[in-house]
Amino acid sequence: MVRFSSQPRRRQQQGAINGATKERQDEREESTGGSASKRMVLFYVFIIATNPFSQSIFGGMTSISSSDDKGNSQPFEQVGFASSNASSDSTLPSERWQSTFEFPTPQERVQYYMGSWYNKSITDKAFCKFEKLLLGVPPPKDFVQSEDTLYSLNTLNMRDPTNRLRGRYRNNYLKDSSNVLSHAESSFLNAEKYVIMNIGDVQPRHLALPVVTTARSLPTSDNFNKTGSSIVWPLNVNRHFQQPLKESKKANDTPWDQKKNSMIWRGGCNWLYKNNPRKIRLNFVERYYASNPEVDILFKVNHPDCLQYEFNTNYYGQGLNYEEHLQYKYLLSLEGNDVATGLKWQLASSSVVFMHPPTKEAYAMEALLQPYVHYIPVKEDASDVLTQVQWARENDEKAKWISAQATKYMDDLWLSDQAVIDNSIVRNGLARVYHEQFGEDLARCHKARENRTDVSK
C-alpha cells in the first residue's frame, strides 16, 4: 500500500525556495496548527474516504459518500456540519459551520497526481514496440493529437513557428510539459529527459505506459477501465487557469446581497456524440431551457461545438462575459470533453458553484472537492436543480460560506503567493519522480526509435 511521506509539510528544496520563503512557510504551518505527521494522517484518512480514485491507490477501502445508496444528495446537516439551529443569529457563518478539509501538501499532491504509477516501474520492457506509440518530432511537422507520443525535453523546447491554430494549441502543451520536466532535480540532472504525453482532451491508449495527460477518469466514470491510469500534469494552464482567472478577477464582481437569486450556465455542446450515453450538458438544457426565472441554462449560440447538431433553436442563448455571470449567485458547472474548464474561475468567484459529482479530474484535483463545503451538488440527470436552488435560497448564509470555502481552495491551489511556491515544488516533484522511475527505459526507447529511418513506424 502506498503511504504519504512523513517529511515536514514545508521542506526547503534546492532551487525552489530561499531562506525568506522558508520563514513564510514556517509561519503558515504554525498558523494552520499541528505537526506534519498529524496533517499526513488527516489527509490520508480524508482522501481514502472521499476520493474514489484513491481506492485504486490505497487498497480498495470502502469510501464514504455524501450521497445515499440511490445517489441522492444528502441535506447539508448530514455531511459533517453543525445545524444553523444550534447557533444564534449573531454567530458568524465561519463559526457556525466547520469543515475538516485540509488542502494537501506539495508532497501529497505529487503522489496524488502520479496516481497508480507512484512507486511503480514499466513492467513490459517490450513497450517500445507498442503499436501507435509515436515518437515526438520537432515542429512544424504535424502531430497526431489522439496518440501516446514519446517526447524528449529537447523536442518539447522546440516551438511551432507557424501561426496555425493547431500550432498554437500544440505549443501550449509543449511549453507546459517542458516547464514540468525541466524542473527535475535528481541524480539524472544532466541527462536528457523524456515523457510520454497525450495532447488534448483525450485519454491514454496504453494502460501499460506512464502516459501524462491533462485529465483522467475517476472510477465512477464509464471510461475508467480504459483511461484511469494516466498521470496528471499541469498542462494547457493558460486555458484552464491563467486566462480565465485573470479575466474573471478583472471583472466587476457584484456583491453577494445584490446578486440575482438564480442560476446561470452557458457553454458548448461538448461530448454529445451519438454513442456516448452520458450527455450531461444536454440533460440540463433539455430540462430547463424554458422552465422559469430560477434557472437560465442554455447552449451558447454559434458555439463551434454546437454547429454539427440540429437542436431546438430555443436551446441557445447569447454568450455572457465574466461580469454578467457574476451578477448571479448560482453558477452551474458541467463537465464537457473532460473536466469543466470554467470550474476554476467559478470556484474563485464570490458566487457559489452548483455541480454534479465529478467523473474526471485534472490539476485542480476536482475529486477532492466536497459537496456542501466547496459546491452545492446536483444530479447528473438534472432532476433536482430546482430543489437545490430552493435549498440555497433558504440557506443563504450557508451558500455564502460554501462560496468562501471554494475561494480558499483556489487560493491554496493557484492564486496565493504560497500557491506559487507550492506549485513550483509540485512540478519539481513530478519531474523528479517521473524521471527517476521511467527515464532510463524511455531513453532506450527514444534512441531505438530515433535510429529508425522512418520514425512514424
C-alpha positions as CSV (number, residue, x, y, z in Angstrom):
1,M,0.0,0.0,0.0
2,V,1.3,3.5,-0.9
3,R,1.6,5.8,2.1
4,F,2.2,9.5,2.2
5,S,5.6,10.8,3.2
6,S,6.1,11.9,6.8
7,Q,8.5,14.6,5.8
8,P,7.9,18.1,7.1
9,R,5.0,19.9,5.4
10,R,7.1,22.7,4.0
11,R,10.6,21.3,3.3
12,Q,13.0,23.6,1.7
13,Q,14.1,22.3,-1.7
14,Q,17.1,23.4,-3.7
15,G,16.3,25.9,-6.4
16,A,12.7,26.3,-5.3
17,I,12.6,28.2,-2.0
18,N,15.1,30.6,-0.5
19,G,15.6,31.4,3.2
20,A,13.0,34.2,3.4
21,T,10.4,32.0,1.8
22,K,11.1,29.2,4.3
23,E,10.3,31.6,7.1
24,R,6.9,32.4,5.5
25,Q,6.2,28.7,5.1
26,D,7.0,28.0,8.8
27,E,4.7,30.8,9.8
28,R,1.9,29.3,7.7
29,E,2.5,25.9,9.2
30,E,2.2,27.3,12.7
31,S,-1.0,29.3,11.8
32,T,-2.7,26.2,10.4
33,G,-1.8,24.2,13.5
34,G,-0.4,20.7,14.1
35,S,2.6,18.7,13.1
36,A,3.3,17.3,9.7
37,S,2.5,13.8,10.9
38,K,-0.9,14.9,12.1
39,R,-1.6,16.6,8.8
40,M,-0.4,13.5,7.0
41,V,-2.8,11.2,8.9
42,L,-5.8,13.6,8.4
43,F,-5.2,13.9,4.7
44,Y,-4.6,10.1,4.4
45,V,-8.0,9.4,6.0
46,F,-9.7,12.1,4.1
47,I,-8.5,11.0,0.6
48,I,-9.5,7.4,1.2
49,A,-12.9,8.4,2.4
50,T,-13.8,10.9,-0.2
51,N,-11.9,10.3,-3.4
52,P,-13.0,7.3,-5.5
53,F,-9.7,7.3,-7.4
54,S,-7.8,6.8,-4.2
55,Q,-9.3,3.4,-3.7
56,S,-7.1,2.1,-6.5
57,I,-4.1,3.6,-4.7
58,F,-5.0,2.7,-1.1
59,G,-6.1,-0.8,-1.4
60,G,-9.8,-0.6,-2.3
61,M,-11.1,0.6,1.0
62,T,-14.8,1.4,1.2
63,S,-15.4,5.1,0.6
64,I,-17.7,7.4,2.5
65,S,-20.0,9.3,0.2
66,S,-22.1,12.4,0.6
67,S,-24.9,10.7,-1.2
68,D,-27.2,7.9,-0.2
69,D,-27.2,4.5,-1.8
70,K,-29.5,5.8,-4.5
71,G,-27.3,8.7,-5.4
72,N,-29.5,11.3,-3.8
73,S,-27.8,14.4,-2.3
74,Q,-27.9,14.5,1.5
75,P,-29.1,17.6,3.4
76,F,-26.3,20.0,4.5
77,E,-26.5,18.9,8.1
78,Q,-25.9,15.3,7.3
79,V,-22.4,15.7,5.9
80,G,-20.4,16.8,8.9
81,F,-21.7,20.3,9.7
82,A,-23.5,21.8,12.7
83,S,-27.1,22.8,12.1
84,S,-27.7,26.5,11.9
85,N,-30.4,26.0,14.6
86,A,-27.6,25.3,17.1
87,S,-26.3,28.8,16.8
88,S,-27.7,32.3,17.4
89,D,-28.3,34.6,14.5
90,S,-25.4,36.8,15.6
91,T,-22.9,33.9,15.1
92,L,-20.7,34.4,12.0
93,P,-21.1,31.7,9.3
94,S,-17.4,30.8,9.7
95,E,-18.1,30.0,13.4
96,R,-21.3,28.1,12.7
97,W,-20.1,25.7,10.1
98,Q,-16.8,24.0,10.2
99,S,-15.1,21.7,7.7
100,T,-12.4,19.1,8.4
101,F,-11.0,19.5,4.9
102,E,-7.3,20.4,4.7
103,F,-5.6,21.2,1.5
104,P,-2.9,18.6,0.6
105,T,0.8,19.5,0.9
106,P,3.0,19.6,-2.2
107,Q,4.4,16.2,-1.4
108,E,1.0,14.7,-1.1
109,R,-0.1,16.3,-4.3
110,V,2.8,14.7,-6.2
111,Q,1.7,11.3,-5.1
112,Y,-1.9,12.2,-5.9
113,Y,-1.1,13.3,-9.5
114,M,1.1,10.2,-10.1
115,G,-1.9,8.1,-9.2
116,S,-1.4,4.3,-9.6
117,W,2.0,5.0,-11.2
118,Y,3.5,6.2,-7.9
119,N,6.5,4.0,-6.9
120,K,5.8,1.8,-10.0
121,S,8.0,0.9,-12.9
122,I,7.3,-0.1,-16.5
123,T,6.8,-3.8,-16.3
124,D,6.5,-4.6,-20.0
125,K,10.1,-4.0,-21.3
126,A,8.9,-4.5,-24.9
127,F,6.7,-1.4,-24.7
128,C,8.8,0.4,-27.3
129,K,7.3,-1.9,-29.9
130,F,3.7,-1.0,-28.9
131,E,1.6,-0.1,-31.9
132,K,0.7,3.6,-32.1
133,L,3.3,4.7,-29.6
134,L,4.6,7.6,-31.7
135,L,7.9,9.5,-31.5
136,G,7.6,13.2,-31.0
137,V,9.0,15.2,-33.9
138,P,10.0,18.8,-33.9
139,P,7.5,21.4,-35.2
140,P,6.2,22.5,-37.7
141,K,5.6,18.9,-38.7
142,D,2.1,17.8,-37.9
143,F,1.2,15.8,-34.8
144,V,-1.4,13.1,-34.0
145,Q,-3.5,14.5,-31.2
146,S,-5.1,11.3,-30.0
147,E,-2.0,9.1,-29.7
148,D,0.5,8.5,-26.9
149,T,3.7,10.2,-28.0
150,L,7.3,9.9,-26.6
151,Y,8.9,13.3,-26.4
152,S,12.4,14.3,-25.4
153,L,12.9,17.6,-23.5
154,N,14.8,18.9,-26.4
155,T,11.8,18.4,-28.7
156,L,9.4,19.9,-26.1
157,N,11.5,23.1,-26.2
158,M,11.0,23.5,-29.9
159,R,8.0,25.8,-30.6
160,D,5.9,25.7,-33.7
161,P,6.8,28.8,-35.6
162,T,3.6,28.8,-37.7
163,N,0.6,30.8,-36.7
164,R,-1.8,28.0,-37.3
165,L,-4.4,27.2,-34.6
166,R,-3.1,23.7,-34.2
167,G,0.4,25.1,-33.9
168,R,-0.5,27.4,-31.1
169,Y,-2.6,24.7,-29.4
170,R,0.4,22.3,-29.6
171,N,2.8,24.9,-28.3
172,N,0.7,25.2,-25.1
173,Y,1.2,21.6,-24.3
174,L,4.9,21.5,-25.3
175,K,5.6,24.6,-23.2
176,D,3.8,23.4,-20.1
177,S,5.2,19.8,-20.2
178,S,8.7,21.3,-20.7
179,N,8.1,23.5,-17.7
180,V,7.4,20.4,-15.6
181,L,10.2,18.2,-17.0
182,S,12.9,20.8,-16.8
183,H,12.2,21.1,-13.0
184,A,13.8,17.7,-12.5
185,E,16.4,17.7,-9.7
186,S,17.9,14.2,-9.3
187,S,21.0,12.1,-10.0
188,F,20.0,12.3,-13.6
189,L,20.1,16.1,-13.6
190,N,22.4,16.4,-16.6
191,A,20.8,13.6,-18.6
192,E,18.3,14.2,-21.4
193,K,14.7,13.7,-20.1
194,Y,11.7,12.1,-21.7
195,V,8.0,11.9,-21.3
196,I,5.1,10.0,-22.9
197,M,2.3,12.5,-23.4
198,N,-1.2,12.6,-25.0
199,I,-2.1,16.0,-26.1
200,G,-5.7,17.4,-25.8
201,D,-9.0,16.3,-24.3
202,V,-8.0,12.6,-24.8
203,Q,-7.1,9.6,-22.7
204,P,-4.1,7.3,-23.0
205,R,-4.1,4.4,-25.4
206,H,-1.7,2.2,-23.4
207,L,-2.5,1.3,-19.8
208,A,0.9,-0.3,-19.5
209,L,2.7,3.0,-20.1
210,P,3.1,6.1,-17.8
211,V,1.2,8.5,-20.1
212,V,0.9,12.1,-19.0
213,T,-2.5,13.7,-19.7
214,T,-4.3,16.9,-18.8
215,A,-7.1,14.9,-17.1
216,R,-8.1,11.4,-16.1
217,S,-11.3,9.5,-15.4
218,L,-12.4,8.5,-12.0
219,P,-13.7,5.1,-11.0
220,T,-17.3,6.5,-11.2
221,S,-16.8,7.1,-15.0
222,D,-17.8,4.6,-17.6
223,N,-14.3,5.1,-19.2
224,F,-12.3,4.3,-16.1
225,N,-11.2,0.8,-17.1
226,K,-9.7,2.3,-20.3
227,T,-8.4,5.6,-19.0
228,G,-7.9,5.6,-15.2
229,S,-4.2,5.0,-15.0
230,S,-2.8,8.2,-16.5
231,I,-0.5,10.7,-14.7
232,V,-1.8,14.3,-14.4
233,W,0.5,17.2,-15.1
234,P,-0.4,20.9,-15.2
235,L,-0.9,21.2,-19.0
236,N,-2.7,23.9,-21.1
237,V,-2.6,26.0,-18.0
238,N,-3.3,29.3,-19.8
239,R,-6.7,28.0,-20.9
240,H,-7.6,26.3,-17.6
241,F,-6.1,28.7,-15.1
242,Q,-4.2,31.8,-16.1
243,Q,-6.5,33.4,-18.7
244,P,-9.9,32.7,-17.0
245,L,-8.7,33.6,-13.5
246,K,-7.1,36.8,-14.7
247,E,-10.1,37.9,-16.7
248,S,-12.6,37.0,-14.1
249,K,-10.7,38.9,-11.4
250,K,-10.6,42.0,-13.6
251,A,-14.4,41.9,-14.0
252,N,-16.6,43.9,-11.7
253,D,-18.0,41.4,-9.2
254,T,-21.5,42.1,-7.9
255,P,-21.7,41.9,-4.0
256,W,-23.4,38.8,-2.7
257,D,-26.5,40.6,-1.4
258,Q,-27.0,42.3,-4.8
259,K,-26.6,39.2,-6.9
260,K,-29.6,37.6,-8.6
261,N,-31.0,34.6,-6.6
262,S,-31.0,32.4,-9.7
263,M,-28.7,30.1,-11.7
264,I,-26.8,30.7,-14.9
265,W,-25.0,28.5,-17.4
266,R,-23.7,29.0,-20.9
267,G,-21.5,26.5,-22.7
268,G,-20.8,24.4,-25.7
269,C,-22.2,21.1,-26.9
270,N,-19.2,19.1,-25.8
271,W,-19.3,15.3,-25.6
272,L,-22.6,14.8,-27.3
273,Y,-21.7,12.3,-30.0
274,K,-24.3,9.6,-30.6
275,N,-22.7,6.6,-28.9
276,N,-21.9,8.5,-25.7
277,P,-24.5,7.6,-23.0
278,R,-23.5,10.5,-20.7
279,K,-25.0,13.6,-22.3
280,I,-24.8,15.7,-19.1
281,R,-25.0,19.1,-20.7
282,L,-27.9,18.1,-22.9
283,N,-29.7,16.7,-19.9
284,F,-29.7,20.2,-18.2
285,V,-30.5,22.2,-21.3
286,E,-33.4,20.0,-22.4
287,R,-35.0,20.1,-18.9
288,Y,-34.6,23.8,-18.1
289,Y,-34.3,25.7,-21.4
290,A,-37.8,27.2,-21.0
291,S,-38.6,26.4,-17.3
292,N,-38.8,29.5,-15.2
293,P,-36.7,32.6,-14.0
294,E,-34.9,30.5,-11.3
295,V,-32.6,28.9,-13.9
296,D,-31.1,30.1,-17.2
297,I,-29.3,27.1,-18.7
298,L,-28.6,27.3,-22.4
299,F,-26.0,26.4,-25.0
300,K,-24.0,29.4,-26.2
301,V,-25.3,30.5,-29.6
302,N,-22.9,29.9,-32.5
303,H,-20.5,27.9,-30.3
304,P,-18.4,25.9,-32.8
305,D,-19.1,22.6,-31.0
306,C,-22.8,23.1,-31.5
307,L,-22.9,23.7,-35.2
308,Q,-23.0,20.0,-36.1
309,Y,-26.2,19.4,-34.1
310,E,-29.8,20.3,-35.1
311,F,-31.2,21.2,-31.7
312,N,-34.3,23.2,-30.9
313,T,-33.4,26.8,-31.5
314,N,-34.7,27.7,-28.0
315,Y,-31.8,25.7,-26.6
316,Y,-29.5,28.6,-27.4
317,G,-28.8,31.9,-25.7
318,Q,-26.3,34.7,-26.1
319,G,-22.9,34.2,-24.5
320,L,-22.2,36.1,-21.3
321,N,-18.9,37.6,-20.2
322,Y,-17.5,37.2,-16.7
323,E,-19.1,40.3,-15.3
324,E,-22.5,39.2,-16.5
325,H,-22.0,35.7,-14.9
326,L,-21.0,37.3,-11.6
327,Q,-24.4,39.0,-11.4
328,Y,-25.8,35.6,-10.4
329,K,-25.4,33.9,-7.0
330,Y,-25.5,30.4,-8.5
331,L,-23.1,29.3,-11.2
332,L,-23.7,25.9,-12.8
333,S,-20.6,23.9,-13.8
334,L,-21.0,21.0,-16.2
335,E,-18.2,18.6,-17.5
336,G,-17.5,18.7,-21.2
337,N,-14.9,16.7,-23.0
338,D,-13.1,16.1,-19.7
339,V,-13.2,18.5,-16.7
340,A,-15.2,21.7,-16.7
341,T,-12.8,24.3,-17.9
342,G,-14.6,27.2,-16.2
343,L,-14.8,25.5,-12.8
344,K,-11.6,27.1,-11.5
345,W,-12.7,30.7,-12.0
346,Q,-16.2,29.9,-10.7
347,L,-14.8,28.4,-7.5
348,A,-12.6,31.5,-7.1
349,S,-15.5,33.9,-7.5
350,S,-17.8,35.3,-4.9
351,S,-20.8,33.3,-6.3
352,V,-21.5,29.7,-5.3
353,V,-20.9,26.7,-7.7
354,F,-23.5,24.0,-8.4
355,M,-22.1,20.9,-10.0
356,H,-22.7,17.2,-10.3
357,P,-20.1,14.9,-8.6
358,P,-17.0,14.9,-10.9
359,T,-16.3,11.9,-13.1
360,K,-12.9,13.3,-14.2
361,E,-10.1,15.2,-12.5
362,A,-7.1,17.3,-13.6
363,Y,-4.6,19.5,-11.9
364,A,-7.4,21.2,-9.8
365,M,-7.9,17.8,-8.1
366,E,-11.7,18.0,-8.7
367,A,-12.3,14.7,-6.9
368,L,-11.2,16.3,-3.6
369,L,-13.9,19.0,-3.7
370,Q,-16.5,18.2,-1.1
371,P,-20.3,18.7,-1.6
372,Y,-21.7,21.4,0.8
373,V,-18.2,22.5,1.5
374,H,-16.9,23.7,-1.9
375,Y,-20.0,23.3,-4.0
376,I,-23.7,22.5,-3.9
377,P,-24.4,19.1,-5.6
378,V,-26.9,18.4,-8.3
379,K,-27.6,15.1,-10.1
380,E,-26.3,14.3,-13.5
381,D,-29.8,13.9,-14.8
382,A,-30.6,17.4,-13.7
383,S,-33.7,16.3,-11.8
384,D,-33.0,18.1,-8.6
385,V,-31.8,21.5,-9.8
386,L,-34.9,23.5,-8.7
387,T,-34.8,21.7,-5.3
388,Q,-31.2,22.6,-4.8
389,V,-31.7,26.2,-5.9
390,Q,-34.5,26.5,-3.4
391,W,-32.3,25.0,-0.7
392,A,-29.7,27.6,-1.4
393,R,-32.2,30.4,-1.2
394,E,-33.5,29.1,2.2
395,N,-29.9,28.7,3.4
396,D,-28.3,31.9,2.0
397,E,-25.6,32.3,4.7
398,K,-24.6,28.6,4.2
399,A,-24.4,29.1,0.5
400,K,-22.2,32.2,1.0
401,W,-20.0,30.2,3.4
402,I,-19.6,27.4,0.7
403,S,-18.5,30.1,-1.8
404,A,-15.9,31.3,0.7
405,Q,-14.5,27.7,1.1
406,A,-14.3,27.3,-2.6
407,T,-12.4,30.6,-3.0
408,K,-10.0,29.4,-0.3
409,Y,-9.4,26.2,-2.2
410,M,-8.4,28.1,-5.3
411,D,-6.2,30.4,-3.2
412,D,-4.4,27.3,-1.9
413,L,-4.2,25.7,-5.3
414,W,-3.2,28.6,-7.6
415,L,-3.9,32.2,-6.5
416,S,-1.9,32.9,-3.3
417,D,1.8,33.7,-3.1
418,Q,2.2,30.4,-1.2
419,A,0.5,28.6,-4.0
420,V,3.1,29.9,-6.5
421,I,5.8,28.4,-4.3
422,D,3.9,25.1,-3.8
423,N,3.3,24.7,-7.5
424,S,7.0,25.0,-8.1
425,I,7.6,22.3,-5.6
426,V,4.9,20.1,-7.2
427,R,6.5,20.5,-10.6
428,N,9.8,19.7,-9.2
429,G,8.5,16.5,-7.5
430,L,6.5,15.4,-10.6
431,A,9.6,15.8,-12.8
432,R,11.9,14.1,-10.3
433,V,9.6,11.1,-9.7
434,Y,8.8,10.6,-13.4
435,H,12.4,10.9,-14.5
436,E,13.8,8.6,-11.8
437,Q,11.1,5.9,-12.3
438,F,10.9,5.9,-16.1
439,G,13.8,7.9,-17.5
440,E,16.2,5.1,-18.4
441,D,13.6,2.9,-20.1
442,L,12.2,5.9,-22.1
443,A,15.8,6.9,-23.1
444,R,16.5,3.5,-24.5
445,C,13.2,3.5,-26.4
446,H,13.7,7.0,-27.8
447,K,17.2,6.1,-29.0
448,A,15.9,3.0,-30.7
449,R,13.0,4.8,-32.4
450,E,15.2,7.7,-33.4
451,N,17.6,5.4,-35.2
452,R,14.9,4.2,-37.5
453,T,14.8,5.6,-41.0
454,D,11.0,6.2,-40.6
455,V,10.1,7.2,-37.1
456,S,6.4,7.0,-37.8
457,K,6.5,3.2,-37.9
